[in-house]
């Protein structure tokens, strides 16, 4: 905090947690939706949750620096929103959709594996050039960028146990900055491709199965909402139970991953048993918790705490951003079709690679709100989050930590 010499200042701490955090997040999300329509911003297609959360975090950091007012956040509700989002995301991972994804999904899978390896190479290389511990390169690589806050905290805790005292702080800061960059870059990348190649949305294709299409015309009832709530609660219960069991076995993975797997398992089991699942209610629950998670994550960002590691952090994330822009524009876009769907996929891929699955979906929503629907992208990107990114990232992280020049 900025202080006047000789003055006695009594700090006033404002706590935001639980209901207070939820109410604040709703108002900030509404503020973001207002700001996104200002001249110049609408054309960038930046998600309202990113705009609102980032604006709030800057204002709160300024208040903390120039006034005695300090803010502390209880983020249990944010973490719960993340788990609900990934549980809902798991329900989109139906095997028949995987089959419908076909060649494009296979290409995206291969691209993603290559990118994850490239992202860690970039992080380690920049950390080496800056004469920083190579662990910083991994933390600001797929651990924080592709993995997000949960992965950064999980692996940061492990690294702190091995003597890297600021690993959680550095990883969380990298995840926050990656979240911001993923939200800021995804829309402009897609918009540039749309304008450069003069693309437009086509008529909705029959990419989704008939059940998914006709379901939208079914009225939402109390029974359908309660049914969706029970399924999400079951996915969270099974997933968290599996996570606890894996920890006892010494297997370290973020808590959202088994929740996601539980949701995917349930939806395919119910599909095989011919049990109808009201997917639209589950998707809406996921979308709401996604927006709230992003707002809470960004508004609680403590930018003043980044000062100690600002140089290495900014340098590594700047390099990661440059790699992402080039990779999305010159590799992802041409390989997945060079059409409008490909541009929306690029927006989602940018979010996946820099800010984790939630920001990728938020990017696509911002693009399609302005330019038109892309059912193909909204099937493929969540599937990538379920079956490739998070699971593959865990394997790649484990592999990188086994390399002889990575000292843990």
C-alpha positions in Angstrom: 0.0 0.0 0.0 1.2 3.5 -0.7 1.7 5.4 2.6 2.5 9.0 3.5 5.7 9.2 5.6 5.0 9.7 9.3 1.3 8.9 9.0 -0.4 6.2 11.0 -2.7 4.2 8.9 -5.1 1.5 10.1 -5.9 -1.0 7.5 -9.5 -1.9 6.8 -10.0 -5.4 5.5 -13.0 -6.3 3.4 -13.7 -10.0 3.1 -15.5 -11.4 0.0 -16.5 -15.0 0.4 -19.6 -17.2 0.1 -22.8 -15.2 -0.6 -21.0 -11.8 -0.7 -18.6 -13.1 -3.4 -21.5 -14.6 -5.4 -23.4 -11.3 -5.3 -20.4 -9.3 -6.2 -19.6 -11.7 -9.1 -23.1 -11.3 -10.5 -22.8 -7.5 -10.5 -19.3 -7.6 -12.0 -20.5 -10.0 -14.8 -23.3 -7.6 -15.6 -20.8 -4.7 -15.7 -18.6 -6.7 -18.1 -21.6 -7.2 -20.4 -22.2 -3.4 -20.4 -18.5 -2.6 -21.0 -18.2 -5.1 -23.9 -20.6 -3.0 -25.9 -18.5 0.1 -25.8 -17.1 1.3 -29.1 -14.1 -0.7 -30.1 -14.5 -3.4 -27.5 -17.4 -5.2 -29.2 -15.3 -5.9 -32.3 -12.6 -7.6 -30.2 -15.0 -10.3 -29.0 -13.5 -10.5 -25.5 -15.8 -12.5 -23.1 -17.8 -10.2 -20.7 -16.6 -12.3 -17.7 -12.9 -11.5 -18.7 -13.7 -7.8 -19.2 -15.6 -7.4 -15.9 -13.3 -9.5 -13.8 -10.1 -7.9 -15.1 -11.6 -4.4 -14.7 -12.6 -5.2 -11.1 -9.2 -6.7 -10.2 -7.4 -3.6 -11.5 -9.7 -1.3 -9.5 -9.3 -3.4 -6.3 -5.5 -3.5 -6.7 -5.5 0.3 -7.0 -7.6 0.7 -3.9 -5.3 -1.7 -2.0 -2.2 0.3 -3.1 -3.4 3.8 -2.5 -5.8 3.5 0.4 -5.9 1.5 3.7 -8.6 -0.7 2.2 -7.5 -4.3 1.8 -9.4 -7.2 0.2 -9.3 -10.9 1.1 -11.1 -13.6 -0.8 -12.5 -16.9 0.3 -12.6 -18.9 -3.0 -14.3 -22.1 -1.9 -17.3 -21.0 -4.0 -15.1 -20.4 -7.0 -13.6 -23.8 -6.7 -17.1 -25.3 -6.4 -18.1 -23.5 -9.6 -15.1 -25.0 -11.4 -16.0 -28.5 -10.3 -19.7 -28.0 -11.4 -18.5 -26.7 -14.8 -16.2 -29.7 -15.4 -18.9 -32.1 -14.3 -21.3 -30.5 -16.8 -18.5 -30.6 -19.4 -18.1 -34.3 -18.8 -21.8 -34.9 -19.8 -21.0 -33.5 -23.3 -18.5 -36.3 -23.9 -20.7 -38.9 -25.5 -19.0 -41.6 -27.5 -21.3 -41.0 -30.5 -20.2 -37.4 -30.6 -16.6 -38.6 -30.6 -17.5 -40.7 -33.7 -19.2 -37.7 -35.3 -16.1 -35.6 -34.7 -14.3 -37.9 -37.0 -11.2 -36.6 -38.9 -11.3 -33.1 -37.4 -11.2 -34.4 -33.9 -8.3 -36.7 -34.7 -6.4 -33.8 -36.2 -7.1 -31.6 -33.2 -5.9 -34.3 -30.9 -2.6 -34.6 -32.7 -2.3 -30.8 -32.9 -2.9 -30.4 -29.2 -0.3 -33.0 -28.2 2.3 -31.2 -30.3 1.3 -27.9 -28.9 1.5 -29.1 -25.2 5.0 -30.3 -25.8 5.9 -27.0 -27.6 4.5 -25.0 -24.7 6.7 -26.7 -22.2 9.7 -26.4 -24.5 9.0 -22.6 -24.8 8.7 -22.2 -21.0 11.8 -24.1 -20.2 13.8 -22.4 -22.9 12.8 -18.8 -21.8 13.5 -19.7 -18.1 16.9 -21.0 -19.1 17.7 -17.9 -21.1 16.7 -15.8 -18.1 18.8 -18.0 -15.8 15.8 -19.0 -13.7 14.9 -22.4 -12.3 13.6 -24.6 -15.2 10.7 -25.5 -12.9 9.4 -22.0 -13.6 9.3 -22.8 -17.3 7.1 -25.8 -16.6 4.9 -23.9 -14.1 4.3 -21.2 -16.8 4.0 -23.9 -19.4 1.3 -26.5 -19.6 0.9 -26.7 -15.8 -0.5 -23.2 -15.5 -1.5 -22.2 -19.0 -3.2 -25.4 -20.4 -3.9 -26.7 -16.9 -5.3 -23.6 -15.2 -5.4 -22.7 -11.5 -6.3 -26.1 -10.2 -3.4 -27.8 -11.9 -1.0 -25.0 -11.0 -2.0 -25.2 -7.3 -1.8 -29.0 -7.3 1.7 -29.2 -8.9 2.9 -26.1 -7.1 2.2 -27.7 -3.8 4.2 -30.8 -4.8 7.1 -28.5 -5.9 7.0 -26.6 -2.7 7.4 -29.9 -0.8 10.7 -30.3 -2.8 12.0 -26.9 -1.8 10.6 -24.4 -4.3 9.0 -22.1 -1.7 7.1 -19.8 -4.1 5.9 -22.5 -6.6 2.2 -22.1 -5.7 2.4 -18.3 -5.9 4.3 -18.4 -9.2 2.0 -21.0 -10.8 -1.1 -19.2 -9.6 0.1 -16.0 -11.0 1.0 -17.6 -14.3 -2.5 -19.2 -14.5 -4.1 -15.9 -13.8 -2.1 -14.1 -16.5 -2.7 -17.0 -18.9 -6.4 -16.7 -18.2 -6.3 -13.0 -19.1 -4.2 -13.5 -22.2 -6.3 -16.4 -23.4 -9.4 -14.3 -23.0 -7.9 -11.3 -24.7 -6.3 -13.1 -27.7 -8.8 -15.7 -28.6 -11.5 -13.3 -30.0 -9.1 -11.1 -32.0 -7.4 -14.1 -33.6 -10.7 -15.5 -34.8 -11.9 -12.1 -35.9 -8.8 -11.5 -37.9 -9.1 -14.8 -39.7 -12.8 -14.2 -40.4 -12.1 -10.8 -42.0 -9.0 -11.9 -43.8 -10.6 -14.9 -45.4 -14.1 -13.3 -45.7 -15.8 -16.1 -43.8 -19.3 -16.3 -42.5 -21.4 -18.8 -40.5 -23.2 -21.4 -42.6 -26.6 -22.8 -41.9 -26.6 -25.0 -38.8 -25.3 -28.4 -40.0 -26.6 -31.7 -38.8 -23.5 -32.2 -36.7 -25.3 -32.9 -33.5 -27.5 -36.0 -33.1 -31.2 -35.6 -33.5 -31.8 -35.9 -29.7 -29.5 -33.0 -29.0 -31.2 -30.9 -31.6 -34.9 -31.6 -30.8 -34.2 -31.4 -27.0 -34.0 -27.6 -27.2 -37.7 -27.5 -28.0 -38.6 -29.5 -24.9 -39.9 -27.2 -22.1 -37.7 -26.9 -19.0 -39.6 -28.2 -16.0 -38.8 -28.6 -12.3 -38.4 -32.3 -12.9 -35.8 -31.7 -15.6 -33.9 -29.2 -13.5 -33.9 -31.5 -10.5 -32.8 -34.5 -12.7 -29.9 -32.5 -14.0 -29.0 -31.3 -10.5 -29.0 -34.9 -9.2 -26.8 -36.0 -12.1 -24.3 -33.2 -11.5 -24.3 -34.0 -7.8 -23.6 -37.6 -8.6 -20.7 -36.8 -10.9 -19.2 -34.5 -8.3 -19.6 -37.1 -5.5 -18.1 -39.9 -7.6 -15.3 -37.7 -9.0 -14.2 -36.3 -5.6 -14.4 -39.8 -4.1 -12.1 -41.1 -6.9 -9.8 -38.1 -6.4 -9.4 -39.0 -2.7 -8.8 -42.6 -3.5 -6.1 -41.7 -6.1 -4.4 -39.4 -3.6 -4.1 -42.3 -1.1 -2.5 -44.3 -3.9 0.0 -41.5 -4.4 -1.5 -40.4 -7.8 -1.5 -36.6 -8.0 -4.1 -35.1 -10.4 -6.3 -32.0 -10.1 -9.6 -32.6 -8.4 -11.6 -31.5 -11.5 -10.2 -34.3 -13.7 -11.9 -37.3 -12.0 -15.1 -35.2 -11.8 -14.9 -34.6 -15.5 -14.3 -38.4 -16.1 -17.2 -39.3 -13.8 -19.6 -37.0 -15.8 -18.4 -38.6 -19.1 -18.8 -42.1 -17.7 -22.4 -41.3 -16.5 -23.6 -39.8 -19.7 -22.3 -42.7 -21.8 -23.8 -45.2 -19.3 -27.2 -43.5 -19.4 -27.0 -43.3 -23.1 -26.4 -47.0 -23.4 -29.3 -47.7 -21.1 -31.5 -45.4 -23.3 -32.1 -43.0 -20.3 -33.0 -39.5 -21.4 -30.8 -36.8 -20.0 -31.9 -33.1 -20.3 -28.6 -31.9 -21.7 -29.7 -28.3 -22.2 -30.2 -27.8 -18.4 -26.8 -29.4 -17.7 -25.1 -27.2 -20.4 -26.8 -24.1 -18.9 -25.6 -25.0 -15.4 -22.1 -25.4 -16.9 -22.3 -22.0 -18.7 -23.4 -20.1 -15.6 -20.8 -21.6 -13.3 -18.2 -21.0 -16.1 -18.9 -17.3 -16.2 -18.9 -17.0 -12.4 -15.7 -19.0 -12.1 -13.9 -16.7 -14.6 -15.2 -13.5 -12.8 -14.2 -14.8 -9.4 -10.8 -15.9 -10.6 -10.0 -12.6 -12.2 -11.5 -10.2 -9.6 -9.5 -12.0 -6.9 -6.2 -11.5 -8.7 -3.6 -9.9 -6.5 -1.5 -8.1 -9.1 0.7 -6.4 -6.5 2.0 -9.7 -5.4 3.5 -10.4 -8.8 6.3 -7.8 -8.3 8.9 -10.3 -7.1 8.6 -12.6 -10.1 7.2 -10.1 -12.6 10.2 -10.2 -15.0 10.4 -13.9 -15.6 6.6 -14.4 -15.5 5.9 -11.7 -18.1 8.8 -12.8 -20.3 7.6 -16.5 -20.3 3.9 -15.6 -20.8 4.8 -13.2 -23.6 6.7 -15.9 -25.4 3.8 -18.3 -24.8 1.4 -15.8 -26.3 3.5 -15.3 -29.4 3.7 -19.1 -29.9 0.0 -19.4 -29.5 -0.9 -16.6 -32.0 1.4 -18.2 -34.6 0.3 -21.8 -33.8 -3.5 -21.0 -34.0 -3.2 -18.8 -37.1 -0.8 -21.0 -39.2 -1.3 -24.5 -38.0 -4.7 -24.9 -36.3 -6.7 -22.9 -38.8 -5.4 -24.5 -42.0 -5.4 -28.0 -40.7 -9.0 -28.0 -39.4 -10.7 -26.6 -42.5 -10.0 -22.9 -43.3 -13.7 -22.2 -42.8 -15.8 -20.3 -40.3 -15.9 -23.3 -37.9 -12.1 -23.3 -38.0 -12.0 -19.7 -36.8 -14.2 -20.5 -33.9 -12.1 -23.6 -33.1 -9.0 -21.3 -33.1 -10.7 -19.0 -30.5 -11.4 -22.1 -28.4 -8.0 -23.5 -28.9 -6.4 -20.3 -27.8 -8.4 -20.3 -24.6 -7.6 -24.0 -24.0 -3.9 -23.4 -24.5 -3.4 -20.2 -22.5 -6.2 -20.2 -20.0 -7.7 -23.7 -19.8 -11.0 -25.1 -21.0 -13.3 -22.5 -19.4 -11.8 -19.6 -21.2 -11.8 -21.5 -24.5 -15.5 -22.0 -24.3 -16.1 -18.4 -23.2 -14.1 -17.3 -26.3 -16.2 -19.3 -28.6 -19.4 -17.9 -27.1 -18.2 -14.4 -27.6 -17.4 -15.1 -31.3 -20.6 -16.9 -32.1 -22.7 -14.3 -30.4 -21.5 -11.8 -33.0 -20.9 -13.9 -36.1 -23.2 -16.9 -35.9 -23.4 -20.4 -34.5 -20.8 -23.1 -34.9 -22.2 -26.4 -33.5 -19.1 -28.2 -34.8 -16.8 -26.1 -32.6 -19.0 -26.4 -29.6 -18.9 -30.2 -29.9 -15.2 -30.5 -30.6 -13.6 -28.1 -28.1 -15.4 -29.6 -25.0 -14.4 -33.0 -26.2 -10.8 -31.9 -26.5 -11.0 -30.6 -23.0 -12.4 -34.0 -21.8 -10.4 -36.5 -23.8 -7.2 -34.8 -24.8 -6.1 -31.6 -23.1 -6.5 -32.3 -19.4 -5.7 -36.0 -19.4 -2.8 -35.7 -21.9 -1.5 -32.7 -20.1 -1.2 -34.7 -16.9 0.8 -37.4 -18.7 3.1 -34.8 -20.4 3.7 -33.0 -17.1 4.7 -36.3 -15.4 7.0 -37.1 -18.4 8.7 -33.6 -18.2 9.4 -34.0 -14.5 11.2 -37.2 -15.3 13.7 -35.5 -17.6 17.2 -35.5 -16.1 17.8 -31.7 -16.5 14.5 -30.9 -14.7 15.5 -31.0 -11.0 12.5 -31.4 -8.7 
